[in-house]
């Protein structure tokens, strides 16, 4: 029996699988990137910038973190597809990727929801 078939097991069985293996890997990577307060603050600062982008040189002070730590967090957000990076001379400028957060939220929203009464 595959995981996509309904089983009549102990708790009434399992339903159809709604998240495939590749989708699960992609979503987990996105969620790991967001699962850090400093990275969430970076996204908030960059997304809220009137210019639509922020130089890395302007991000260390608001976070109270050193430049190498900020650069590490930015790299994770870029690799996860939440930020774009453009190098200009010595500095790198970061901007939000349109729709990236919405796509992560939509993937979560596709998971079947159970009411608390159904679980307990």
N, CA, C and O atoms as a GROMACS GRO file, in nm:
protein
  480
    1UNK      N    1   0.085  -0.118   0.000
    1UNK     CA    2   0.000   0.000   0.000
    1UNK      C    3   0.090   0.124   0.000
    1UNK      O    4   0.186   0.129   0.077
    2UNK      N    5   0.061   0.222  -0.083
    2UNK     CA    6   0.140   0.344  -0.087
    2UNK      C    7   0.085   0.446   0.010
    2UNK      O    8  -0.026   0.432   0.061
    3UNK      N    9   0.165   0.552   0.035
    3UNK     CA   10   0.120   0.655   0.128
    3UNK      C   11   0.007   0.739   0.073
    3UNK      O   12  -0.056   0.813   0.148
    4UNK      N   13  -0.020   0.728  -0.056
    4UNK     CA   14  -0.129   0.806  -0.114
    4UNK      C   15  -0.263   0.735  -0.104
    4UNK      O   16  -0.366   0.795  -0.132
    5UNK      N   17  -0.262   0.608  -0.064
    5UNK     CA   18  -0.387   0.534  -0.049
    5UNK      C   19  -0.440   0.550   0.092
    5UNK      O   20  -0.364   0.572   0.186
    6UNK      N   21  -0.570   0.540   0.108
    6UNK     CA   22  -0.632   0.548   0.238
    6UNK      C   23  -0.621   0.413   0.307
    6UNK      O   24  -0.652   0.310   0.247
    7UNK      N   25  -0.577   0.414   0.429
    7UNK     CA   26  -0.560   0.292   0.506
    7UNK      C   27  -0.662   0.288   0.617
    7UNK      O   28  -0.701   0.392   0.670
    8UNK      N   29  -0.707   0.171   0.653
    8UNK     CA   30  -0.801   0.156   0.764
    8UNK      C   31  -0.723   0.112   0.887
    8UNK      O   32  -0.748   0.005   0.942
    9UNK      N   33  -0.630   0.195   0.930
    9UNK     CA   34  -0.544   0.162   1.044
    9UNK      C   35  -0.608   0.195   1.177
    9UNK      O   36  -0.729   0.212   1.186
   10UNK      N   37  -0.526   0.203   1.279
   10UNK     CA   38  -0.570   0.222   1.418
   10UNK      C   39  -0.661   0.343   1.439
   10UNK      O   40  -0.763   0.334   1.507
   11UNK      N   41  -0.624   0.456   1.382
   11UNK     CA   42  -0.699   0.580   1.408
   11UNK      C   43  -0.787   0.617   1.289
   11UNK      O   44  -0.809   0.736   1.265
   12UNK      N   45  -0.835   0.521   1.217
   12UNK     CA   46  -0.922   0.553   1.104
   12UNK      C   47  -0.845   0.569   0.975
   12UNK      O   48  -0.904   0.604   0.872
   13UNK      N   49  -0.715   0.546   0.977
   13UNK     CA   50  -0.636   0.549   0.855
   13UNK      C   51  -0.576   0.684   0.825
   13UNK      O   52  -0.596   0.782   0.898
   14UNK      N   53  -0.503   0.687   0.718
   14UNK     CA   54  -0.442   0.811   0.672
   14UNK      C   55  -0.509   0.851   0.543
   14UNK      O   56  -0.562   0.767   0.470
   15UNK      N   57  -0.506   0.978   0.516
   15UNK     CA   58  -0.566   1.028   0.394
   15UNK      C   59  -0.463   1.040   0.284
   15UNK      O   60  -0.349   0.996   0.300
   16UNK      N   61  -0.501   1.100   0.175
   16UNK     CA   62  -0.409   1.116   0.063
   16UNK      C   63  -0.296   1.213   0.101
   16UNK      O   64  -0.316   1.308   0.176
   17UNK      N   65  -0.180   1.186   0.048
   17UNK     CA   66  -0.064   1.272   0.072
   17UNK      C   67  -0.081   1.400  -0.010
   17UNK      O   68  -0.105   1.393  -0.130
   18UNK      N   69  -0.069   1.515   0.055
   18UNK     CA   70  -0.086   1.641  -0.017
   18UNK      C   71   0.045   1.713  -0.042
   18UNK      O   72   0.048   1.810  -0.118
   19UNK      N   73   0.152   1.667   0.019
   19UNK     CA   74   0.283   1.730   0.003
   19UNK      C   75   0.383   1.622  -0.037
   19UNK      O   76   0.415   1.534   0.042
   20UNK      N   77   0.431   1.630  -0.160
   20UNK     CA   78   0.526   1.531  -0.209
   20UNK      C   79   0.665   1.552  -0.152
   20UNK      O   80   0.690   1.654  -0.088
   21UNK      N   81   0.755   1.458  -0.173
   21UNK     CA   82   0.890   1.466  -0.116
   21UNK      C   83   0.967   1.590  -0.158
   21UNK      O   84   1.028   1.656  -0.074
   22UNK      N   85   0.965   1.624  -0.286
   22UNK     CA   86   1.039   1.743  -0.332
   22UNK      C   87   0.978   1.871  -0.276
   22UNK      O   88   1.051   1.963  -0.238
   23UNK      N   89   0.846   1.877  -0.272
   23UNK     CA   90   0.779   1.994  -0.214
   23UNK      C   91   0.812   2.007  -0.066
   23UNK      O   92   0.830   2.118  -0.016
   24UNK      N   93   0.819   1.896   0.004
   24UNK     CA   94   0.851   1.898   0.146
   24UNK      C   95   0.992   1.950   0.169
   24UNK      O   96   1.015   2.027   0.263
   25UNK      N   97   1.086   1.910   0.085
   25UNK     CA   98   1.224   1.957   0.098
   25UNK      C   99   1.231   2.107   0.074
   25UNK      O  100   1.296   2.180   0.150
   26UNK      N  101   1.166   2.153  -0.030
   26UNK     CA  102   1.166   2.296  -0.062
   26UNK      C  103   1.102   2.378   0.048
   26UNK      O  104   1.155   2.482   0.089
   27UNK      N  105   0.988   2.332   0.097
   27UNK     CA  106   0.919   2.404   0.204
   27UNK      C  107   1.000   2.404   0.332
   27UNK      O  108   1.007   2.507   0.400
   28UNK      N  109   1.062   2.293   0.365
   28UNK     CA  110   1.144   2.286   0.487
   28UNK      C  111   1.262   2.383   0.478
   28UNK      O  112   1.297   2.447   0.578
   29UNK      N  113   1.324   2.394   0.360
   29UNK     CA  114   1.434   2.488   0.342
   29UNK      C  115   1.386   2.631   0.364
   29UNK      O  116   1.454   2.711   0.429
   30UNK      N  117   1.269   2.662   0.311
   30UNK     CA  118   1.213   2.796   0.330
   30UNK      C  119   1.184   2.824   0.477
   30UNK      O  120   1.216   2.931   0.528
   31UNK      N  121   1.122   2.728   0.542
   31UNK     CA  122   1.086   2.748   0.683
   31UNK      C  123   1.209   2.758   0.773
   31UNK      O  124   1.210   2.836   0.868
   32UNK      N  125   1.313   2.680   0.742
   32UNK     CA  126   1.438   2.691   0.819
   32UNK      C  127   1.498   2.830   0.805
   32UNK      O  128   1.549   2.887   0.901
   33UNK      N  129   1.490   2.884   0.684
   33UNK     CA  130   1.545   3.018   0.661
   33UNK      C  131   1.469   3.124   0.741
   33UNK      O  132   1.527   3.222   0.786
   34UNK      N  133   1.340   3.102   0.760
   34UNK     CA  134   1.258   3.199   0.833
   34UNK      C  135   1.259   3.176   0.983
   34UNK      O  136   1.213   3.262   1.059
   35UNK      N  137   1.309   3.063   1.028
   35UNK     CA  138   1.300   3.024   1.169
   35UNK      C  139   1.412   3.084   1.254
   35UNK      O  140   1.470   3.016   1.338
   36UNK      N  141   1.442   3.210   1.232
   36UNK     CA  142   1.544   3.278   1.310
   36UNK      C  143   1.501   3.424   1.327
   36UNK      O  144   1.468   3.490   1.228
   37UNK      N  145   1.500   3.474   1.450
   37UNK     CA  146   1.455   3.613   1.472
   37UNK      C  147   1.536   3.717   1.395
   37UNK      O  148   1.480   3.815   1.345
   38UNK      N  149   1.666   3.698   1.383
   38UNK     CA  150   1.748   3.795   1.310
   38UNK      C  151   1.711   3.797   1.162
   38UNK      O  152   1.705   3.903   1.101
   39UNK      N  153   1.685   3.680   1.105
   39UNK     CA  154   1.647   3.675   0.964
   39UNK      C  155   1.509   3.735   0.941
   39UNK      O  156   1.486   3.801   0.840
   40UNK      N  157   1.418   3.712   1.032
   40UNK     CA  158   1.286   3.775   1.020
   40UNK      C  159   1.297   3.926   1.028
   40UNK      O  160   1.230   3.999   0.955
   41UNK      N  161   1.382   3.974   1.118
   41UNK     CA  162   1.404   4.120   1.128
   41UNK      C  163   1.468   4.175   1.001
   41UNK      O  164   1.429   4.282   0.953
   42UNK      N  165   1.565   4.102   0.945
   42UNK     CA  166   1.627   4.146   0.820
   42UNK      C  167   1.523   4.156   0.709
   42UNK      O  168   1.520   4.255   0.636
   43UNK      N  169   1.439   4.055   0.696
   43UNK     CA  170   1.332   4.060   0.594
   43UNK      C  171   1.241   4.180   0.616
   43UNK      O  172   1.203   4.248   0.521
   44UNK      N  173   1.207   4.205   0.741
   44UNK     CA  174   1.119   4.317   0.774
   44UNK      C  175   1.184   4.450   0.738
   44UNK      O  176   1.119   4.537   0.680
   45UNK      N  177   1.309   4.467   0.774
   45UNK     CA  178   1.381   4.592   0.745
   45UNK      C  179   1.393   4.614   0.595
   45UNK      O  180   1.366   4.723   0.545
   46UNK      N  181   1.432   4.509   0.523
   46UNK     CA  182   1.454   4.523   0.378
   46UNK      C  183   1.321   4.543   0.305
   46UNK      O  184   1.312   4.627   0.216
   47UNK      N  185   1.220   4.468   0.342
   47UNK     CA  186   1.089   4.482   0.277
   47UNK      C  187   1.026   4.618   0.306
   47UNK      O  188   0.951   4.670   0.224
   48UNK      N  189   1.057   4.675   0.422
   48UNK     CA  190   1.000   4.804   0.459
   48UNK      C  191   1.078   4.924   0.411
   48UNK      O  192   1.039   5.038   0.436
   49UNK      N  193   1.187   4.900   0.343
   49UNK     CA  194   1.271   5.010   0.294
   49UNK      C  195   1.199   5.089   0.186
   49UNK      O  196   1.148   5.031   0.091
   50UNK      N  197   1.196   5.222   0.200
   50UNK     CA  198   1.131   5.305   0.097
   50UNK      C  199   1.197   5.289  -0.041
   50UNK      O  200   1.131   5.303  -0.144
   51UNK      N  201   1.327   5.260  -0.042
   51UNK     CA  202   1.399   5.244  -0.169
   51UNK      C  203   1.377   5.107  -0.231
   51UNK      O  204   1.409   5.086  -0.348
   52UNK      N  205   1.322   5.013  -0.154
   52UNK     CA  206   1.301   4.879  -0.206
   52UNK      C  207   1.424   4.792  -0.199
   52UNK      O  208   1.421   4.676  -0.241
   53UNK      N  209   1.532   4.845  -0.146
   53UNK     CA  210   1.656   4.772  -0.130
   53UNK      C  211   1.736   4.835  -0.017
   53UNK      O  212   1.714   4.951   0.019
   54UNK      N  213   1.828   4.757   0.040
   54UNK     CA  214   1.910   4.807   0.150
   54UNK      C  215   2.053   4.758   0.131
   54UNK      O  216   2.076   4.642   0.094
   55UNK      N  217   2.148   4.846   0.156
   55UNK     CA  218   2.289   4.810   0.152
   55UNK      C  219   2.324   4.732   0.277
   55UNK      O  220   2.276   4.762   0.386
   56UNK      N  221   2.407   4.631   0.261
   56UNK     CA  222   2.449   4.551   0.376
   56UNK      C  223   2.512   4.639   0.483
   56UNK      O  224   2.504   4.608   0.602
   57UNK      N  225   2.574   4.747   0.444
   57UNK     CA  226   2.640   4.837   0.540
   57UNK      C  227   2.541   4.902   0.636
   57UNK      O  228   2.580   4.948   0.743
   58UNK      N  229   2.414   4.906   0.599
   58UNK     CA  230   2.311   4.967   0.684
   58UNK      C  231   2.236   4.867   0.770
   58UNK      O  232   2.141   4.905   0.840
   59UNK      N  233   2.275   4.741   0.768
   59UNK     CA  234   2.199   4.639   0.839
   59UNK      C  235   2.261   4.594   0.971
   59UNK      O  236   2.192   4.530   1.051
   60UNK      N  237   2.386   4.623   0.995
   60UNK     CA  238   2.449   4.574   1.118
   60UNK      C  239   2.398   4.648   1.241
   60UNK      O  240   2.369   4.585   1.343
   61UNK      N  241   2.386   4.779   1.233
   61UNK     CA  242   2.344   4.858   1.350
   61UNK      C  243   2.203   4.825   1.398
   61UNK      O  244   2.185   4.804   1.518
   62UNK      N  245   2.102   4.820   1.312
   62UNK     CA  246   1.967   4.791   1.362
   62UNK      C  247   1.954   4.653   1.429
   62UNK      O  248   1.871   4.634   1.518
   63UNK      N  249   2.036   4.560   1.386
   63UNK     CA  250   2.028   4.425   1.443
   63UNK      C  251   2.120   4.407   1.563
   63UNK      O  252   2.102   4.315   1.642
   64UNK      N  253   2.218   4.496   1.577
   64UNK     CA  254   2.313   4.481   1.686
   64UNK      C  255   2.403   4.359   1.668
   64UNK      O  256   2.450   4.302   1.766
   65UNK      N  257   2.425   4.321   1.544
   65UNK     CA  258   2.508   4.205   1.513
   65UNK      C  259   2.627   4.250   1.430
   65UNK      O  260   2.624   4.355   1.366
   66UNK      N  261   2.732   4.170   1.432
   66UNK     CA  262   2.849   4.200   1.351
   66UNK      C  263   2.824   4.175   1.203
   66UNK      O  264   2.731   4.103   1.166
   67UNK      N  265   2.907   4.236   1.121
   67UNK     CA  266   2.891   4.225   0.977
   67UNK      C  267   2.899   4.080   0.928
   67UNK      O  268   2.819   4.042   0.842
   68UNK      N  269   2.992   3.998   0.978
   68UNK     CA  270   2.995   3.859   0.930
   68UNK      C  271   2.866   3.782   0.962
   68UNK      O  272   2.820   3.701   0.882
   69UNK      N  273   2.807   3.807   1.079
   69UNK     CA  274   2.684   3.739   1.117
   69UNK      C  275   2.568   3.784   1.030
   69UNK      O  276   2.487   3.703   0.984
   70UNK      N  277   2.560   3.915   1.006
   70UNK     CA  278   2.454   3.968   0.919
   70UNK      C  279   2.469   3.911   0.778
   70UNK      O  280   2.370   3.871   0.716
   71UNK      N  281   2.590   3.906   0.728
   71UNK     CA  282   2.614   3.851   0.594
   71UNK      C  283   2.574   3.704   0.586
   71UNK      O  284   2.520   3.660   0.485
   72UNK      N  285   2.601   3.628   0.692
   72UNK     CA  286   2.561   3.488   0.696
   72UNK      C  287   2.408   3.474   0.687
   72UNK      O  288   2.357   3.394   0.609
   73UNK      N  289   2.337   3.554   0.766
   73UNK     CA  290   2.190   3.548   0.763
   73UNK      C  291   2.135   3.590   0.626
   73UNK      O  292   2.040   3.530   0.576
   74UNK      N  293   2.195   3.692   0.567
   74UNK     CA  294   2.151   3.736   0.434
   74UNK      C  295   2.175   3.627   0.330
   74UNK      O  296   2.091   3.607   0.242
   75UNK      N  297   2.287   3.558   0.339
   75UNK     CA  298   2.317   3.450   0.245
   75UNK      C  299   2.210   3.341   0.253
   75UNK      O  300   2.167   3.290   0.150
   76UNK      N  301   2.168   3.306   0.373
   76UNK     CA  302   2.065   3.205   0.390
   76UNK      C  303   1.933   3.250   0.327
   76UNK      O  304   1.865   3.171   0.261
   77UNK      N  305   1.898   3.377   0.346
   77UNK     CA  306   1.774   3.429   0.288
   77UNK      C  307   1.780   3.436   0.136
   77UNK      O  308   1.680   3.414   0.068
   78UNK      N  309   1.898   3.466   0.082
   78UNK     CA  310   1.915   3.467  -0.064
   78UNK      C  311   1.902   3.325  -0.118
   78UNK      O  312   1.832   3.302  -0.216
   79UNK      N  313   1.971   3.229  -0.054
   79UNK     CA  314   1.967   3.090  -0.100
   79UNK      C  315   1.827   3.030  -0.092
   79UNK      O  316   1.791   2.943  -0.171
   80UNK      N  317   1.748   3.076   0.005
   80UNK     CA  318   1.611   3.027   0.020
   80UNK      C  319   1.514   3.097  -0.075
   80UNK      O  320   1.397   3.059  -0.083
   81UNK      N  321   1.561   3.198  -0.146
   81UNK     CA  322   1.477   3.265  -0.246
   81UNK      C  323   1.393   3.380  -0.193
   81UNK      O  324   1.299   3.423  -0.260
   82UNK      N  325   1.424   3.429  -0.073
   82UNK     CA  326   1.347   3.540  -0.017
   82UNK      C  327   1.405   3.676  -0.053
   82UNK      O  328   1.332   3.775  -0.058
   83UNK      N  329   1.536   3.682  -0.077
   83UNK     CA  330   1.602   3.808  -0.110
   83UNK      C  331   1.684   3.795  -0.237
   83UNK      O  332   1.735   3.688  -0.269
   84UNK      N  333   1.695   3.907  -0.308
   84UNK     CA  334   1.786   3.916  -0.421
   84UNK      C  335   1.907   3.996  -0.377
   84UNK      O  336   1.898   4.078  -0.286
   85UNK      N  337   2.020   3.974  -0.442
   85UNK     CA  338   2.145   4.042  -0.405
   85UNK      C  339   2.208   4.100  -0.530
   85UNK      O  340   2.220   4.033  -0.633
   86UNK      N  341   2.249   4.226  -0.519
   86UNK     CA  342   2.318   4.293  -0.630
   86UNK      C  343   2.443   4.359  -0.575
   86UNK      O  344   2.436   4.440  -0.482
   87UNK      N  345   2.557   4.325  -0.633
   87UNK     CA  346   2.683   4.384  -0.588
   87UNK      C  347   2.708   4.512  -0.667
   87UNK      O  348   2.696   4.517  -0.789
   88UNK      N  349   2.743   4.617  -0.591
   88UNK     CA  350   2.780   4.746  -0.651
   88UNK      C  351   2.910   4.791  -0.586
   88UNK      O  352   2.910   4.842  -0.474
   89UNK      N  353   3.018   4.773  -0.657
   89UNK     CA  354   3.148   4.808  -0.601
   89UNK      C  355   3.179   4.721  -0.481
   89UNK      O  356   3.179   4.598  -0.491
   90UNK      N  357   3.205   4.784  -0.369
   90UNK     CA  358   3.239   4.714  -0.245
   90UNK      C  359   3.118   4.655  -0.176
   90UNK      O  360   3.130   4.555  -0.105
   91UNK      N  361   3.002   4.715  -0.196
   91UNK     CA  362   2.884   4.679  -0.118
   91UNK      C  363   2.786   4.592  -0.193
   91UNK      O  364   2.781   4.592  -0.316
   92UNK      N  365   2.709   4.518  -0.117
   92UNK     CA  366   2.600   4.437  -0.173
   92UNK      C  367   2.468   4.500  -0.127
   92UNK      O  368   2.455   4.542  -0.013
   93UNK      N  369   2.372   4.504  -0.218
   93UNK     CA  370   2.239   4.557  -0.190
   93UNK      C  371   2.139   4.442  -0.198
   93UNK      O  372   2.145   4.358  -0.288
   94UNK      N  373   2.048   4.440  -0.102
   94UNK     CA  374   1.951   4.332  -0.091
   94UNK      C  375   1.810   4.387  -0.110
   94UNK      O  376   1.777   4.495  -0.061
   95UNK      N  377   1.729   4.310  -0.183
   95UNK     CA  378   1.589   4.348  -0.206
   95UNK      C  379   1.502   4.224  -0.194
   95UNK      O  380   1.548   4.113  -0.222
   96UNK      N  381   1.377   4.242  -0.154
   96UNK     CA  382   1.288   4.126  -0.143
   96UNK      C  383   1.251   4.071  -0.280
   96UNK      O  384   1.234   4.147  -0.376
   97UNK      N  385   1.240   3.940  -0.289
   97UNK     CA  386   1.192   3.876  -0.412
   97UNK      C  387   1.039   3.880  -0.408
   97UNK      O  388   0.979   3.825  -0.316
   98UNK      N  389   0.976   3.946  -0.505
   98UNK     CA  390   0.831   3.957  -0.504
   98UNK      C  391   0.763   3.819  -0.499
   98UNK      O  392   0.795   3.730  -0.576
   99UNK      N  393   0.669   3.805  -0.406
   99UNK     CA  394   0.588   3.685  -0.396
   99UNK      C  395   0.652   3.570  -0.319
   99UNK      O  396   0.587   3.467  -0.300
  100UNK      N  397   0.777   3.583  -0.274
  100UNK     CA  398   0.845   3.471  -0.208
  100UNK      C  399   0.777   3.432  -0.077
  100UNK      O  400   0.754   3.313  -0.053
  101UNK      N  401   0.745   3.528   0.006
  101UNK     CA  402   0.677   3.496   0.132
  101UNK      C  403   0.538   3.441   0.107
  101UNK      O  404   0.492   3.351   0.177
  102UNK      N  405   0.471   3.496   0.008
  102UNK     CA  406   0.337   3.449  -0.025
  102UNK      C  407   0.339   3.304  -0.071
  102UNK      O  408   0.250   3.226  -0.037
  103UNK      N  409   0.441   3.267  -0.148
  103UNK     CA  410   0.452   3.128  -0.195
  103UNK      C  411   0.474   3.032  -0.078
  103UNK      O  412   0.416   2.924  -0.075
  104UNK      N  413   0.557   3.072   0.018
  104UNK     CA  414   0.580   2.986   0.136
  104UNK      C  415   0.450   2.972   0.215
  104UNK      O  416   0.416   2.862   0.260
  105UNK      N  417   0.378   3.082   0.232
  105UNK     CA  418   0.250   3.078   0.303
  105UNK      C  419   0.147   2.993   0.230
  105UNK      O  420   0.070   2.921   0.294
  106UNK      N  421   0.145   3.003   0.098
  106UNK     CA  422   0.049   2.924   0.019
  106UNK      C  423   0.079   2.775   0.030
  106UNK      O  424  -0.013   2.694   0.034
  107UNK      N  425   0.207   2.739   0.035
  107UNK     CA  426   0.243   2.598   0.049
  107UNK      C  427   0.196   2.544   0.184
  107UNK      O  428   0.148   2.430   0.192
  108UNK      N  429   0.209   2.624   0.288
  108UNK     CA  430   0.159   2.583   0.420
  108UNK      C  431   0.008   2.574   0.420
  108UNK      O  432  -0.050   2.484   0.481
  109UNK      N  433  -0.057   2.667   0.353
  109UNK     CA  434  -0.203   2.671   0.351
  109UNK      C  435  -0.262   2.549   0.279
  109UNK      O  436  -0.377   2.514   0.303
  110UNK      N  437  -0.185   2.486   0.192
  110UNK     CA  438  -0.234   2.368   0.121
  110UNK      C  439  -0.236   2.243   0.207
  110UNK      O  440  -0.301   2.144   0.173
  111UNK      N  441  -0.165   2.246   0.320
  111UNK     CA  442  -0.166   2.130   0.408
  111UNK      C  443  -0.304   2.118   0.471
  111UNK      O  444  -0.365   2.219   0.506
  112UNK      N  445  -0.354   1.997   0.486
  112UNK     CA  446  -0.487   1.981   0.544
  112UNK      C  447  -0.488   2.027   0.688
  112UNK      O  448  -0.399   1.995   0.766
  113UNK      N  449  -0.590   2.102   0.723
  113UNK     CA  450  -0.605   2.151   0.860
  113UNK      C  451  -0.707   2.065   0.933
  113UNK      O  452  -0.807   2.023   0.876
  114UNK      N  453  -0.680   2.040   1.056
  114UNK     CA  454  -0.773   1.966   1.142
  114UNK      C  455  -0.816   2.056   1.255
  114UNK      O  456  -0.735   2.133   1.307
  115UNK      N  457  -0.940   2.048   1.292
  115UNK     CA  458  -0.986   2.125   1.407
  115UNK      C  459  -0.931   2.060   1.532
  115UNK      O  460  -0.897   1.942   1.532
  116UNK      N  461  -0.921   2.137   1.640
  116UNK     CA  462  -0.871   2.085   1.767
  116UNK      C  463  -0.959   1.971   1.816
  116UNK      O  464  -0.908   1.877   1.877
  117UNK      N  465  -1.088   1.977   1.791
  117UNK     CA  466  -1.180   1.872   1.836
  117UNK      C  467  -1.151   1.740   1.763
  117UNK      O  468  -1.166   1.633   1.821
  118UNK      N  469  -1.109   1.749   1.637
  118UNK     CA  470  -1.081   1.627   1.561
  118UNK      C  471  -0.952   1.561   1.607
  118UNK      O  472  -0.938   1.439   1.595
  119UNK      N  473  -0.860   1.638   1.659
  119UNK     CA  474  -0.731   1.584   1.701
  119UNK      C  475  -0.741   1.522   1.839
  119UNK      O  476  -0.676   1.421   1.865
  120UNK      N  477  -0.819   1.580   1.926
  120UNK     CA  478  -0.825   1.532   2.065
  120UNK      C  479  -0.947   1.454   2.090
  120UNK      O  480  -0.968   1.407   2.202
   0.00000   0.00000   0.00000
